[in-house]
């Protein structure tokens, strides 16, 4: 059984079959495999022209995979690291902002929901750090902890 070496285009297509990749990601992953006579830029331009590389799909894929567990700030950070256009990133961030409180509440409940609301400053700080580390804004973090405390108070009435 012989070993067949993949061409750059073959490698690119294999990567794209696994998940959506931005042009910048493909460029960095394929650069070590460029050999004499290969034109990485031409291959990437061809893949873009054929819509194999699509920034909108990359953004949608990241949002689909990550938004349920991360805040807008972390998702935006990931989109920037993929080299996506600023306009696309801002539009995606605006969409995510509308659901950030619900997503933060869901993340908080999955981690802390079975416990009492934060009763000590240390526990409150721990819960705030947990949400902030996942990219939720300070305002949303405060609102989640405030609503968590109110939810438990309402149960006793």
C-alpha positions, -999 to +999 in steps of 0.1 A: +000+000+000+017+032-012+016+066+005+001+093-018+011+128-010-018+153-011-015+184-032-020+218-016-055+220-031-062+185-018-051+195+017-072+226+015-103+206+005-097+181+032-095+208+058-127+225+044-145+192+045-139+190+082-152+225+090-154+260+076-120+277+075-112+313+067-086+322+041-061+332+068-065+299+086-060+279+054-030+300+045-013+294+079-022+256+078-010+251+043+021+273+043+044+246+058+034+223+029+042+247+000+068+232-023+086+247-053+062+254-081+031+257-057+012+289-058-007+290-025-023+324-032-037+312-066-051+281-049-068+301-022-082+326-048-096+297-068-113+282-037-127+316-029-140+321-064-157+287-062-172+297-028-154+269-009-140+297+013-168+319+025-164+344+053-201+345+061-202+307+065-171+308+087-188+334+110-220+315+111-201+283+119-183+299+148-215+314+162-233+280+159-204+262+177-195+287+203-222+312+211-242+289+234-213+287+258-194+320+252-202+357+254-201+381+225-166+393+234-150+359+232-169+350+199-157+383+184-121+376+195-123+342+178-137+357+146-108+383+146-083+355+150-097+339+119-089+371+099-125+380+090-136+414+078-144+440+105-178+448+089-188+411+092-175+409+127-195+440+138-227+426+122-222+393+139-215+410+173-247+431+169-267+399+164-251+382+194-257+412+217-295+407+215-292+372+230-263+377+254-283+379+286-302+347+278-270+329+269-252+341+300-282+329+322-281+295+305-243+292+311-247+304+347-275+279+354-256+250+339-226+257+362-243+272+394-280+267+390-284+239+415-268+260+443-280+289+463-273+323+448-240+337+458-242+344+495-207+355+502-186+381+483-161+354+475-187+332+459-202+361+440-167+371+427-161+335+416-194+334+396-186+368+381-151+357+371-166+325+356-189+345+333-164+372+325-138+346+315-163+333+289-166+367+273-198+381+288-199+418+294-197+432+329-233+446+327-246+412+316-227+394+344-242+418+370-277+413+356-274+375+356-263+374+393-290+399+403-317+380+385-304+347+400-308+362+435-343+375+427-354+342+412-347+324+445-364+351+466-395+348+444-397+310+451-401+317+489-430+341+485 
